[in-house]
């Protein structure tokens, strides 16, 4: 489900997507990036490793729109559906260099680079288009819980692994703009929601172009 919350003021452009800053996903409306307050919530600096064994950071995504989600390679439940819909996004924007995908493993102790590469081959994830990321558990969970608010979104299913350790398991997709602001949250298992996400990515691309001309 796309979380859009309360209605807009008449002073805002109907083509503007909201900005999100906390776990309730209450929308904040600004007509342009220049109106966003300094210090407004954004995804922070990060350091991860992708399926090619390459280090990726926030700089990898500089100037790009990206869709983020959380998964693990051995997931038998929601992940086949959500990752199938990530593949749908990859197909929709395969030739658009400004749009990329970032899937964070929530079991990084199991999802080695080799495991991610095998999963990438299985799902036909394209290098430099769809990044399957691993890293330290603390770093990934800090990003997921405190910056994407994945622990508190409506798609969360907290599960426990064989060692009794709880882990994130969310069906949500997060749309991140060129400035690392969260601009949309979607149900990654829902076809209509993913269709809306595709439309919203196109809106953000138009928004970015308009801001550059302003």
Helices and strands as residue ranges (DSSP letters): G 33-35, E 47-49, E 55-57, G 58-61, E 65-71, H 79-92, E 99-105, H 113-123, E 130-133, H 137-146, E 159-160, E 166-167, E 172-176, E 182-187, H 191-213
